[in-house]
Amino acid sequence: MKKLIKLMLALMLMLTVVPTSSWQVFATVGEETITIENKPEENTGNFSSEPTTTPEVTVVPESTPEITATPDVAPTPEVTPTGTPEVTVGKTTLVTIHQYIENDQVVNKEVIIEDLEIGQTIQAKDYALSIDGQTVVSTSNDSLLLQRSDNVIVYEYEIINSGQLLSYGSVIAGSSSNKKARSAKVGNDEPGAVFTTKQARWVDENSGIAAIDFTVKGNPVITGSDVLLIVDNSASMTNAGEDRWTPLQDSVKSFVNELYADVNGHTSTNKIGLLAFSSNADSYTDGFAGVNDLISVNAGGSAGKYSAKEYYNNILWNILSPYGNSTNYEVAFESAVKMFTDLDSDRPKFVIFLSDGVPNAGDYETAKMYSNQLKTSGVKVFSLGLRLAGEKPFNEFIEPLASNPTSQYAKDIQDLSQLQSIYRELAGQIKIAGTDAIITDYINSEIFEIASKPDSNVNYEASHGTVLIEGNKVVWNIGDITESEKKLTIYVKVSNVNASGLVYTNTSANNTYVDYANSSQTKDIPNASLTIGNKGSIQMNYYLVDKNGKLISQTGAPLDDFSKRVVLETEMFEKNGSSSLDFGTYHPYPPTTIVVDNVTYVYVASGEYNTSIDKVIILNPANKTENVYYGYKEYTVPNFIFYVQHYLENEDGSFTKQEMSSKYETPSVEGEILYAKNYVNEGYLTNYTFVENHKDSISQIENKINSQNNLLTVYYTRIMDNIEYKVNHVVNGKSTIDTVKGTIWRGESQKTIEVTSDSLKAKTDKDYAGYKIESIKDGKGNDVKFGDKVPNGTIITINYIKDETQTKDIHYTVKHVAGTQEINDDFTVTVQVLETKAPVQAIIAKTIIGYKVVQSDIDNAPTTVAEGEVITINYVKDETQTKEVSYEVTHKLPNGDSEVVTVKETVWINDADELKVTAESI
C-alpha cells in the first residue's frame, strides 16, 4: 500500500512542472558528489533570489557490520537429568543454536563460545545474535549454570513487523516450548516500555472540587523515523527588527541532538533531512541522514567529511543563511513531496514546517494540496508559525497545513525563547513507544461527578489528543505514546454529602495501546484516592532496587529516572485497622519483606530514593496526603535444578519420550512439592491432552537442594476429533443422506476417513427395491469404493437406475356381459417391479348368439390396469339375429279330405320356439 501511495505521489509530481530553479540539492546520501553554490551572506542591501556559490556535500551511510556464525548445526543433545550438577573449577564451552528464517526457510546456526568458566552462571540474552529484521522470541533457558559439558542454549527468532529494528534487550523467560510474547517482558529500561501515572488532588476542597491527573510517556522503540525539517530562510528571519535565525539554529541543533541521542544504550536509527525555502526551496541533503552517516562538503573553509550530527550542529550553518524577500510555501511542500516519494521506507515519517511569514509567492492552495498529499500517504505534518502578526495568519495559513488534531500538530509561537523547548518537545513526540493509545477512566459516581475547573467552564485539560466524556466515563484518545510526557487533568466534584474519609476517585482505569510488536496491550491503572473531611492518608510505595539500593529495571539494568521505576506494590498505611487517618503525627516504617506475585523482596535501607526511615509525617488540613517510597531488592535463595521430560501418545496407545528434556531452576523452598502439572508444555496442547495421573508418570518431586529425585515426567494423550462423510442416495432426483461418523487425531495433517463397505451398499431390500446402483462418486466426480480415504465432510453420491430384471405379475379380468350371461377371460402380464399397472392386451369381442358387443366399451376400455382390476364389456340384443317359427293347422273336411294351413312368424333367435295360435289360423 505504501509503495502504491509513493507511486501516486510520483505521478502527481510528474503532472506538475517543477521549475529547475525552484528546488536544489545541497547534499546527497551516497557516494555521488554534487556540486552546488554557496548562499551569499546576508547584507543590508538587495537580496539575491538565487545562490551564487556551491559547496560539494556527500552523505555516506554508515555500513552495517555483518553478523557471522558457524553455518552448520550439530544435533541438539538430549539433556539427561542426573541430579544437581557438581560445580568444578576450569574452562568449558557453550553451544548456542539459533533458529531463524532465511529465504522463507528455517535455518539453524550453531555458535561455539569457548574459554568460559565452569560454575559461572550466564544469561542467555548475552549470547543472542543480531539478525537483521528478526528478534528473539524464546530461549530454552533464561540463564545457565555452566557445566564441564553439555552447555546448550537454543534460541528461536521471529521476523519483526515491517520497518522495525528491535534491539535484544532481554530474552523471554521459559523454554522454547513455553513461548511468551516478548512485549509482556519489556523492562522499564527497554524500548517500548510505557509509563502511566494517576494522582488525585484537591483544587478547592471547600467547594468539593478535585483534579485527577494522568500522565503517559514511554521509552521510544528503535524502529527509527524519517524526519524532514523545513525552515524559512527568507530575509525576515534576520531583518524584521529582531534575530530569529539564531534561535532557529539553536532549536534545530537541540532537535537534532535529541533525535540522534542513543535510546537506552542503543544507537539512534532516526534519519533527518532539511529543506530551506524563501522564493525557492533548497535541500541540504538529497535524502535523510542517520547519526553516523558521513557528509562530505566541498565549500570553502568547510571542506571535509563530517558526521550527520556534526553537519547539522555546525557545518550546515556555514552554508545556510537567510536571503530573499519571498516566502513561497508551495515550493517548500512540493519539494517535500518529492523527497518522501523518493524515499523507499516503511518507517514513520514526519515533517516539521516553520515560517515567520505569510506566503507572498507561489500558490498557497497548491501548497496545501501538497501537504494533504503528504498526510494522506502517512506523513505527520507539524506546522509552526513564528512571530506571526495576530491570530489570522496562523489560522489561515499555518494551521491548515498541519495533521489532525491541529491542537497537537499546529503551534503559534510568539515567544522566541520558547522555540528551542518546542523543538525538543517535537523530538520527544517523534520518538514513539506505542500507538493508538486510549485511556479509559470511570469516575466513582457514588461519590463524585464531573465538574468544571473553578472560574472556568472546562471539565478537563489535555496537552494532546481528544477527550470524550459520557456520564462517569472519560475516554482520552491520546494517539502516539511518546518520550515527551502527555497530560490530562479531569475535574470532579463531591456529589455525596455523606462521604468522608479515604475514598477512591475512580472505579477503574486502563490504558490500551498498540506496542512496537504490533500487539494490542491493555494495562490497568491503579485508582487514585482522596481524603474527605478531617482525615488524611499515607501511601506506601515500594520500588525495585539492586543490593546497593540503586534503581534498576526488571532486567537489572540501571535506571536514572525515578518516574520510570519498577513499582512493586503500593498500599495505604493503616492505623488501628483503618487507612483513613486522623490528623496527627505518624511514623510509618517499611516492612522488612514484601511478597509480590509469589516473589519475595527485601527492604534495602540504602535505597537512593528512599523516604527517610526517621521521617515523621504530620497530617493536618494543609497536608492531608503523603507518599513515602522504599526500595526493595529481590530475595534470592539457592536454586533447585530439575528437569521435565515429556511423553506423547502414539497411534497404538504407547508413548514416546521427546528428544530434549526441559531444564528448570527454582529457589529452594524446604518442603515445597513441585508438580508435573505446572510444567505442561502448552505447545503440545494443540493436539494432546495432559494426563495428570498417568500410571507411568512422575507427577511430583520435593524441592530440595542436592536431591537426586529431580525429574518430572508429563504424559499427553492424543486429542481425537470427530470426522465424518455423508452418503447421498439419489433415486429419481430424490435424495436420502446418511452420515458416517468416525474420529481422527487432531495432529494428523490429512483429515481423512475410511469409507466402509456397509455405507456404500444399495438399500434394495426396502427403500431401493427395483433399482440398482449406477455410480458412486465424490463431489469432484471421482469414483469411490470401500476402503478409500476421503477428506472430512466429503459427500459421496450414489446414483440409482431402474433394474429391469426385477419383475412381478399383474393379473386382470375381461368380463363379457350379455344379458344374464357372463364370460370371464383372465390375463397375466409381467412388468418391472416398480410398475403399478400393466398394459391391457387387445380386447376381442365374443360371439354370443343373439347379442352384439357395445363397441364403445371396447373403444373406451383402459389401456393399463392394476392388479385384480376387471374390465367389463357389455353386449346388447341383436334384433337382426332371427329365426322362423311355424305351426300347422290341419283341417279335416267332411268328405274325409284334409287341408293343412301353415302359420309362420320370424322371431329373435333366442326367443322360444313357440307361437301363439291365432283365431284366424283355425
Beta strands, then each sheet from edge to edge (+ up, - down):
strand 1: 23-25
strand 2: 28-29
strand 3: 34-37
strand 4: 54-60
strand 5: 91-102
strand 6: 105-117
strand 7: 121-123
strand 8: 134-139
strand 9: 143-145
strand 10: 152-159
strand 11: 194-204
strand 12: 209-218
strand 13: 226-232
strand 14: 271-277
strand 15: 281-283
strand 16: 289-290
strand 17: 294-298
strand 18: 304-307
strand 19: 349-355
strand 20: 379-386
strand 21: 410-413
strand 22: 432-443
strand 23: 448-450
strand 24: 460-462
strand 25: 466-470
strand 26: 473-482
strand 27: 486-494
strand 28: 501-504
strand 29: 506-514
strand 30: 520-524
strand 31: 529-532
strand 32: 535-544
strand 33: 567-572
strand 34: 581-582
strand 35: 584-586
strand 36: 593-596
strand 37: 599-603
strand 38: 617-619
strand 39: 625-634
strand 40: 639-649
strand 41: 655-657
strand 42: 662-667
strand 43: 673-675
strand 44: 688-691
strand 45: 700-702
strand 46: 711-718
strand 47: 720-731
strand 48: 734-745
strand 49: 752-754
strand 50: 771-777
strand 51: 789-791
strand 52: 795-802
strand 53: 807-818
strand 54: 821-832
strand 55: 837-839
strand 56: 851-853
strand 57: 864-866
strand 58: 869-877
strand 59: 882-892
strand 60: 898-908
sheet 1: 1+ 15+ 14- 13- 19- 20- 21-
sheet 2: 1+ 15+ 14- 16+
sheet 3: 2+ 4+ 3-
sheet 4: 2+ 4+ 17- 18+
sheet 5: 6+ 5- 10- 8+
sheet 6: 7+ 9-
sheet 7: 11+ 12- 27+ 23-
sheet 8: 11+ 12- 27+ 24-
sheet 9: 25+ 26- 22+ 29- 30+
sheet 10: 28+ 31-
sheet 11: 33+ 32- 34+
sheet 12: 33+ 32- 39- 37+ 36-
sheet 13: 35+ 38-
sheet 14: 41+ 40- 42+
sheet 15: 41+ 40- 46- 44+
sheet 16: 43+ 45-
sheet 17: 48+ 47- 52- 50+
sheet 18: 49+ 51-
sheet 19: 54+ 53- 58- 56+
sheet 20: 55+ 57-
sheet 21: 59+ 60-
end
